[in-house]
Each structure stands twice: as C-alpha cells, then as structure tokens.
C-alpha cells in the first residue's frame, strides 16, 4: 500500500498574541490534513490509481514522505499525468517550504510567496507531516492581510470586514456615524463666531486684524492634521504615545517657528504695523504648537475609549484647534497691538 491515509487528528490550532484583527490566526488552523500522501518509493501509476479511489479536501498535489512521515516534497497532479507510470515519486517531487503549526498565518503565507511555492507544508515538532495549505488558502490569507494593512494605513482600528461594511452601509447608518461629530463641529463654529464677536472693538479699531484670522486658523489646522494622520497610523500599529510625544511636539514647535518667521514680514507689510505682525507671528508659533498637542492627545483618548479615531478625533480636533488658534491670536492682538 503506497498511499497513506491523512493524519487521524487535524493540526492543532490555537491563538496567541494580537494583530490588527484581534486574535492572531495560526497556520495550523488553515491547513488541510485530508490530502493525498504517498511514500517516496511509490510509482506514478500507483499514485494516480489511489487518487481515483479516494476523496480529499485538496488533491492538486500529492505529498511525498519518507519512511518516518517526514515531508520530502510534493508532486503536482498535472506532472503525474505527464510522467511514465513506473516513475518514482521521489524523482519528480518538488521541495516546498514547511512551517510549524503555531506559525502566524500571515508569516507562513509570506514564506510561500517569497519561495514562489504554490503550497506550504505544516509539520509537527518532530517534523512529522500534519497538513498542507492549498494555493487558494494562501491567496485568501495574503488578500486579507493586504486589506488589513490598507485599513491600518487609512487609520481604522477595526478589521477589514468592518471597514468594508462601513463603505457599503446604508445612508441612515452613514449619517448616524458621522453627523454627531459634525454637529459638534457646528457648535464649535458657533463658539468661534461668538468668540470673534467678543473682540468687536479691537476688530473695529484695527480692521487689518481680521485679515489674518483665516491664515492663523488654516495653518494651525494643517499642522494638526499632519500630526493626527501620523498618530492614527501609529495607533493602528501599536505605537505608544510616549514614543512620539517628545519628537512630534518638538516638530510642531519648530514648524510653528518657521511659519512665524516666514509670515512675519508679510504680515507687517499687509497690516502696516510691526505690532500686528508680531502678534500674527506669535499666534502662528503658539497655534502650531497647541495644534500638535491636540492632535497627539485626542486620537489616543479615542482609542482608549474604544472609538475609531479616524471618525471622531478629526472633527473634534478641528473644533478645539480653531478655538485655541482664534483665542491665542486675538488675545495676542489685545496685549501687543492694544
């Protein structure tokens, strides 16, 4: 008898660690034990006859093993059909990579891709063959990992299936997920209007003060948006706040200083006032620094609360940054310009 039965017990599977989808999936759970297995001394004719007599979960390749059930390689069925019937399987078996049952599935699929192997073997601790991962399963794993990576870079903490669901959800659910944050932004816009109105006297006395409000608000938002995008990506990869706090805060301060220095002469000329130009420059510096702090803090708070920072932290950060930028600018105008 040259064809072996598949292992009585399928490869054990268990989960350990975490990735972007929650529990990490191990390759042992994705392998097929019910595959054709033959000894290295078997003939092609014997393997084909055995294939016709049995049913397998996957039968695209015949697994070739030695006398100790160690995997020698695999022989593709189409190769068997081309070879003479008396050819030994050992002579036509192709070597394929093997992994342990507790190998993360994405790592196993990557090994198969790098080795350009259509299948990958799963073996036990004593190198005994336990199962084979078919090509369609490898493709499924790689596709899922690609979708997860794209979802992470897009700032989503949820798994790809949930991201896809969000893209296909109904109008009502779309409104339910987005409107609350935008309504919060609407309240922030109202607060900004009231805040600006409270400086009516200063704006009436020096009309040029109003010229620079959009510039101060926009540049602070732009700096905060860049930081927020980096932080959300970092959260999705498990980066802790303490690792980026100092470097990103320093970066925001330096960017604010550069913007202030570059914008200062323009503000002096357009506003026809050295004092106003100074107030604008300082507002840009402090606005960029505070926007960076807000963009660093809010995404991590949302992640801790179990909320997706891609939806909530953006609108909320914009509201907070705008209010802080306007307040800083107008207060500096009152102190410096008078």
N, C-alpha and C positions, 0 to 999 in steps of 0.2 A: 504494500500500500504506500504510494508515494505522496498522496495528497493528505495534508494534515487537517484536522478539524480546527476551527478557531478556538481561542482560549475560552475555557468554560466561564471565567469571570471577566467581564469587560474591564478595561483600565480604570483604576480608581480615579475619582475626580474630587477635588475639594478646592476651596477658595481661600486665599490669604492675601493680605495687603489690599491696597485700593488704587484705582486709577480714576480717570475722568468719569467712568460709568458706574462707579461704586465698587463692588467686589471684583477682584481680578479673576478672569477666567483662565483656567489651566488647560493645556492641550490634551490632557488625558480624557477630558470630557468630550472632546471633539473627534477623537479617533474612532475608527471602525475596527472591531475585533473580528467580525464576520467577513473575512476576505479569504481568497484562495491562497493556501500556503503549501509549498512543496519543498522537498529536500533537494539539495544541490545536485545529487546524482540522478534525479528524475529526468525522464526524456520528455521532449516537447509533445509527443503523441500522448503520453500518459497524462500530462497536464491538461491538454485540450479535452481529453475524454472525461477527466474529473470535473472540468468546468461545465460540461454538458449535463452532468448528473446531479449537480447541487445548485442551490441558490445562495447568493451572497449579497451583503449590503453594498459592497463595492467590488466589482470584478474587472476593472480596467487593467489591473496589474496583478501578476502572481508574485507573492512574496517568496523569495528563495532563502531557506535557512539551512544551517549546518546541523550536525547531529546533536548539538547542545541547544537547539532552538535559538541560536544567535542569527540575526539577520545578515545574510550575505549580500542581498540586493533585491531588485525587482525586475521582472520581465514583463514588458508590455504585451498585452494580448495580440495587438497587431503584429508585433515582432514574432510571436509564436506562430501566427498563421503563415508567415513567410519562410520560416526555417524548416529544414527537413525533420521528419518525425523522430529520428534517432539522435537528434542533437541534445546534449546535456544542458540543463537549465543553467548550471554554473557558468558555462561558457558564454551565455548571452545575457546574464544578469547585469543590470546597471546598478552601480553603487549610488545610494541615496542617503542624505543625512538622517541621523536619528537623534531623538531628544528624550529626556526623561518625562514621566507623566506629570510632574509638578512644574514643568516649564510653562511660563505665561504664553497664552496662545499667540499673542502678537509677536513675541520673540521667536517662537517656532516658525511662524509664517514668514518672518523676515529672513530666517536662516534658509528656508526653502527658496525664497525669491533670490537671495544672493547666490545660492548654489545652482540656480536655474533648474530646480528639481520639480517635477510635476506632483510628487507626493513626498511625504516625510514619515519615517517610521517612529513609533513610540515604543520604548523599551523599559523594562524594569531595572531595579538596582543591580541585578546580576546579568544585565544585558540581554535578558530573555525578551524575545519579541512579544509585544502585547497588542499592537494595533497599528493601523495605517490611517493617515489623514489624507482623504481624497483631494483631487485638484479643486473641485467646486467648494469644498470646505475652506481650503486655503484662500481662495478668491474671496469668499464671504468674509473671512477674518480680516484680510487686508482692506477690503472695501469698508468694513465697519470701523477699522482703525483710522482710515483716511477721513471718514466723515467725522469721527470724534475729534481728530486733530483740527479739522477745519472749524468745527464748532467751538473748540477751545480758543483758537486764534480769533474767532469772532466775538469772544467774551462770554460765551454761555457756559454755565457750570453744569447744566443738565445734560443728559445723554443725547446722542444724535437723534434718536427716535422722537424725543420730546421737542427738539429743535425743529424737526420736520413737521411735527404736529402743529407747532406754533405757526409755521408758514402756511399750513393748509386749513387752519381753524376758521370758524365762521366769523362773520362781521361782528356779531354780538360779543363773542369772546375776545376778538381783537380790541374792541372798544373797552371791554372790561379790564384787559391787561394794561392798556396804555392811557386811557382817559384820566384815571386818578392822579397819575404823576403829572400829566399836562395841566390838570385843574390846579394842582399845587403850584405849577409854574405860573398859571394865570393869577393866583393870589400873590405870588412874588412880583409879577408885573404891576399889579395894583399897589403893592407896598413901595415899589420903586417910584411910581408916579407920585405917591403921597410924600415920599422922602424928598424927591426933587422939588415938589411944591413948597416944602418947608424951608427951602433956601431961595424963595422967590425974590427976596430983597437983594441978595447978592447977585442973582442972575439978572435982575433988572438994572443994577448999577454997572455991572461989567458983563455985557452981552457975550463977549468972547468966551466967557466961562463955559457956555453951552456948546461951543464949537467942539470941545474936546471930550465931551461925555461919551459919544459913540466910540472914539478911539480907545479910551481907557477901559471901557466895558468890553469891547471886542478883543483887545489884546490879552486881557486877563482871562477871558473865556478860552481863547486859543491856547494859551499856556496850560490852563487847567485841563483842556480836552486832550492835549498830548500826554500829560501825566496820567490822566484817567485811563486812556487806552492802554498804556504800558502796565498800569497797576492791575487792570482787569485781566490782561493776558497773564500776568504774574500769578494772580489768584488761581486762575484755571490750571496753572502748572504747579500749584502748591507752594509758591514763594511766600515767605512770611514778611510782614510789614517791616520788621526791624532790619531786614536785609536791604531794603531800598529806601528807608526813611531818610537817612543822612544824605546819601548821594543824590536822591531826587529833590530833596529840599534845597540842597546846595545848588543843584542845576537850575531850579526855579528862580532862586535869588540872583544867580549870575545872568540868566536870561533877562530878568527884570532890569538889572543894572545896564545891560547892553541896550535894551529897548529905550530905557530912560535917557541914556547918553545920546543915542541917535535921534530921538524925537525932540530932545530939549531945544536945539536951535530952531527947529521948525515951529515949535510952539511959541518961542519968543518972537519970531518974525510974524506969524499969523495973529497972535494975540496982542502984539505990540506992547509986551510987558514982560520984563525979566522975572518979576514976582510970579506972574501967572505961569510962565514957562517952567519955573522951579516947582510950582505946585503940580503941574502936569507930570513932570519928570519923576517926582517923588511918588505920585499916585501910580505911575506905571511900575515903578520898582516894588512898592508895597503890594500893589494889586497882583502882580505876578507871583510874589512870594506867598500871599494868602491863598491865591487860587491853587497853587501847588499843594499847599497844606490841606485844603478842602478836597481836592482830587485824590490825595493819598488816603484820607481818612474815610470818606463816605463809602467807597467800594468795599473796604474791609468790614465796615459796620454792616453793610447789606449782606455780605457773605456770612457773617456771624449770625445774623438774624434768619438765615435760610432763604434770603431773597436773591433773585438774579440781578447782579449789579449792572448788567447791560441794559435793563429796562428802567430801574429805579434811580440809580446813582446819577445818571446823566442829567435828567431834568432837574433833580433836586440840587445837584452841584451847580448847575447853571443859575438857579434862583439864588443860592447862597453867594456865589461868586459875584453876581451882578449887584446884589445889595451891598456886599462888602466893598466892591470897587467904587460904587457911587458914593457911599458913605465916606470912604477914605478920601476920595477926590474932593468932594465938597467941603469936608472938614479942613483939608489942607488949604483950600481956597480961602476959607474964612480966616485961618491962622496966618497965612502968608500974605495973601492979597488984601484981606481986611474987608 
